Amino acid sequence: RDRLRSRGLGDVYKIQPLKIALFCLLFAAVVAVLAVLGVRYYTVPNGKEGEMLNPGGTALTVGETKVSLGAYNYYYSRIVQNYLNYANYGYYDLDSTKDYSKQYVTNSDGEKITWLQMFKDKTVDQIQYVTSYYEAGQAAGITLTADQKKSIKEQMDSLKSSASEANQSLDDYIEKEFGDYCTAATLETVQEQAYIAENYYRHTLTRSNISDAEYNAFYKEHSKDYYNCAFAFIAVSYTHLRAHETGAY
């Protein structure tokens, strides 16, 4: 010990027991919390939304909004279905019967990635896009219109009818259609957030008192969202074109 003290390490015997005691206290606190709330609360999704969403059911957090696994799976399933629809028309080389992690595509950055990674990236992008406008809409006091509330109710009623016809509970039917942990509460939350995001987006575009400085700042922040355009292919036979050019029908 004298040799340790001569090196300035005389308190090593005091420090180490303190660290061990502190670790034991922290461990005991964690055990106590788990005992009260249960391990499942932190590890198993509960299919809830909003304040009832447990840590085990949180897929990601955007701003101040926690996104549930059910919501993530809903967005994911819609994006996959959208790409499959285009693939059916020959726009993409994508086979729904094969593992998406073993099929490849080139993304917008020119990188070769798996379709699985593409779907995950698009899902997160879409969630971030909607949620950012949703939070901005909430801050601005944007609410649902009467027609939007009616639309959500009609869609949920339609799902209830379909679930009844399939002899399933509503949540079981929705989970089968849209992904694990996706429930009626999830669909209502997703639709409400999407409508508020849409309303805020329109609100920001229709304001007549936007200054050039505000406009330029908004465009700079969201410029990547606007570097795209919508287009469609119209298939017209060559013989028809020739007949039109020559006036022969």
C-alpha positions as a printed Julia matrix, in Angstrom:
249×3 Matrix{Float64}:
   0.0     0.0     0.0
   2.91    2.36    0.74
   4.23    1.69   -2.74
   0.83    2.56   -4.2
   0.63    5.73   -2.12
   4.06    6.77   -3.31
   2.67    6.66   -6.85
  -0.36    8.74   -5.91
  -2.67    5.72   -5.84
  -3.22    5.45   -2.12
  -7.03    5.77   -2.45
  -7.43    2.92   -4.91
  -8.85    0.65   -2.21
 -11.44    3.25   -1.3
 -12.49    4.03   -4.9
 -13.06    0.49   -6.12
 -15.52   -0.56   -3.37
 -17.43    2.71   -3.98
 -17.8     1.93   -7.69
 -18.96   -1.61   -6.93
 -21.5    -0.36   -4.4
 -22.83    2.22   -6.87
 -23.19   -0.45   -9.56
 -25.07   -2.7    -7.14
 -27.45    0.13   -6.28
 -28.13    0.88   -9.97
 -28.65   -2.8   -10.73
 -31.05   -3.11   -7.82
 -32.99   -0.08   -9.08
 -33.33   -1.61  -12.54
 -34.5    -4.91  -11.05
 -37.04   -3.04   -8.93
 -38.44   -1.21  -11.96
 -38.68   -4.44  -13.95
 -40.39   -6.12  -11.04
 -43.03   -3.38  -10.9
 -43.66   -2.87  -14.61
 -42.62   -6.27  -15.89
 -40.01   -7.22  -18.48
 -42.7    -7.47  -21.17
 -43.41   -3.75  -20.87
 -39.9    -2.98  -22.14
 -39.52   -5.8   -24.62
 -42.91   -6.83  -26.06
 -45.02   -4.41  -28.17
 -48.44   -3.79  -26.65
 -50.19   -2.6   -29.82
 -51.11    0.7   -28.16
 -50.7     4.23  -29.47
 -49.92    7.64  -28.01
 -49.32    7.81  -24.27
 -50.23    4.11  -23.92
 -47.41    3.02  -26.26
 -44.8     1.04  -24.33
 -41.01    1.13  -24.96
 -41.12   -2.37  -26.43
 -43.58   -1.2   -29.07
 -41.64    1.86  -30.23
 -39.98    1.49  -33.64
 -38.45    4.97  -33.85
 -38.92    8.52  -32.64
 -39.33   11.47  -35.0
 -39.02   14.8   -33.23
 -41.2    14.39  -30.16
 -43.42   11.72  -31.71
 -42.94    8.04  -30.9
 -43.78    5.82  -33.86
 -45.11    2.38  -32.99
 -44.05   -0.87  -34.6
 -47.61   -1.18  -35.84
 -47.41    2.18  -37.61
 -44.01    1.29  -39.06
 -45.35   -2.0   -40.39
 -48.38   -0.23  -41.84
 -46.19    2.19  -43.81
 -43.87   -0.63  -44.8
 -46.71   -2.79  -46.12
 -48.15    0.1   -48.15
 -44.77    0.93  -49.7
 -44.09   -2.7   -50.61
 -47.54   -3.02  -52.16
 -47.02    0.17  -54.14
 -43.77   -1.11  -55.64
 -45.33   -4.5   -56.37
 -48.16   -2.79  -58.24
 -45.64   -1.03  -60.47
 -43.66   -4.25  -60.84
 -46.79   -5.92  -62.2
 -46.73   -3.39  -65.03
 -43.07   -4.05  -65.73
 -41.6    -0.89  -64.2
 -39.47   -2.8   -61.7
 -37.72   -6.16  -61.65
 -39.23   -7.35  -58.39
 -40.55  -10.8   -57.52
 -42.9   -11.02  -54.52
 -42.32  -14.78  -54.26
 -38.59  -14.37  -53.59
 -36.65  -13.08  -50.61
 -36.39   -9.26  -50.85
 -32.96   -9.41  -49.18
 -31.64  -11.37  -52.17
 -33.01   -9.12  -54.9
 -31.19   -5.93  -55.84
 -32.07   -2.48  -57.14
 -30.25    0.81  -57.67
 -31.4     3.62  -55.39
 -31.58    7.35  -56.17
 -27.93    7.77  -55.12
 -26.8     5.21  -57.7
 -26.01    2.6   -55.06
 -26.87   -1.07  -55.51
 -28.88   -2.18  -52.5
 -31.34   -4.96  -51.7
 -35.05   -4.42  -52.18
 -35.42   -5.07  -48.45
 -33.14   -2.13  -47.69
 -34.99   -0.02  -50.25
 -38.31   -0.75  -48.55
 -36.87    0.06  -45.13
 -35.34    3.33  -46.35
 -38.56    4.41  -48.06
 -40.58    3.52  -44.98
 -38.45    5.67  -42.69
 -38.43    8.52  -45.23
 -42.22    8.47  -45.48
 -42.68    8.34  -41.71
 -40.28   11.23  -41.19
 -41.97   13.27  -43.91
 -45.5    12.82  -42.56
 -44.53   13.14  -38.9
 -42.56   16.36  -39.42
 -45.59   18.03  -41.02
 -47.87   16.51  -38.4
 -45.86   18.0   -35.55
 -45.73   21.36  -37.31
 -49.48   21.16  -37.84
 -50.07   20.43  -34.17
 -47.92   23.39  -33.18
 -49.92   25.59  -35.55
 -53.24   24.4   -34.12
 -54.27   22.5   -37.26
 -57.16   20.06  -36.73
 -59.17   17.55  -38.73
 -62.08   18.71  -40.83
 -65.55   17.21  -40.39
 -65.19   15.4   -43.72
 -61.86   13.9   -42.67
 -63.31   12.63  -39.4
 -66.18   11.12  -41.37
 -63.75    9.51  -43.81
 -61.78    7.87  -40.99
 -64.98    6.53  -39.43
 -66.18    5.15  -42.77
 -62.88    3.39  -43.39
 -62.9     1.86  -39.91
 -66.53    0.76  -40.36
 -65.58   -0.86  -43.67
 -62.75   -2.76  -41.97
 -65.12   -3.89  -39.22
 -67.46   -5.31  -41.85
 -64.6    -7.11  -43.59
 -63.36   -8.52  -40.29
 -66.84   -9.74  -39.45
 -67.18  -11.44  -42.82
 -63.82  -13.14  -42.26
 -64.98  -14.22  -38.78
 -62.06  -12.38  -37.16
 -61.7    -9.68  -34.56
 -61.01   -6.22  -35.96
 -57.44   -6.07  -34.59
 -56.61   -9.58  -35.86
 -57.93   -8.7   -39.31
 -55.99   -5.44  -39.44
 -52.79   -7.12  -38.27
 -53.11   -9.73  -41.01
 -53.68   -7.06  -43.66
 -51.16   -4.43  -42.59
 -48.49   -6.11  -40.47
 -47.63   -7.24  -36.96
 -48.84   -5.09  -34.05
 -50.95   -2.94  -36.36
 -54.33   -2.41  -34.66
 -57.47   -0.33  -35.08
 -55.88    2.3   -32.81
 -52.83    2.31  -35.09
 -54.85    2.93  -38.25
 -56.83    5.72  -36.63
 -53.62    7.35  -35.39
 -51.88    7.04  -38.76
 -54.84    8.52  -40.63
 -55.27   11.4   -38.19
 -51.58   12.27  -38.41
 -51.63   12.08  -42.21
 -54.64   14.38  -42.44
 -53.16   16.95  -40.06
 -49.88   16.81  -42.02
 -51.8    17.33  -45.27
 -53.82   20.19  -43.81
 -50.7    21.93  -42.55
 -48.95   21.42  -45.88
 -51.85   23.05  -47.7
 -52.03   25.78  -45.09
 -48.39   26.73  -45.65
 -48.87   26.79  -49.44
 -52.06   28.88  -49.43
 -50.92   31.58  -47.04
 -50.98   34.89  -48.9
 -48.74   36.78  -46.47
 -45.6    34.66  -46.87
 -42.54   36.85  -47.3
 -39.76   36.06  -49.77
 -37.45   35.35  -46.84
 -39.91   32.81  -45.37
 -40.44   31.21  -48.76
 -36.7    30.9   -49.46
 -35.99   29.53  -45.98
 -38.74   26.93  -46.3
 -37.6    25.91  -49.77
 -33.99   25.59  -48.66
 -35.0    23.33  -45.77
 -37.27   21.14  -47.92
 -35.57   21.42  -51.31
 -34.97   17.67  -51.6
 -38.72   17.11  -51.32
 -39.33   19.09  -54.51
 -36.59   17.77  -56.78
 -39.01   15.37  -58.45
 -41.88   15.35  -60.85
 -44.88   13.16  -61.58
 -45.04   11.47  -64.97
 -46.82    8.65  -66.74
 -46.18    6.45  -69.78
 -48.88    6.15  -72.41
 -48.39    3.15  -74.7
 -49.37    3.9   -78.31
 -48.83    1.41  -81.12
 -46.49    2.35  -83.96
 -49.02    1.39  -86.65
 -51.58    3.72  -85.13
 -49.1     6.6   -85.29
 -48.36    5.87  -88.92
 -52.02    5.76  -89.76
 -52.55    9.08  -88.05
 -49.66   10.7   -89.9
 -50.86    9.52  -93.29
 -54.54   10.14  -92.62
 -55.4     6.48  -93.24
 -57.78    4.89  -90.72
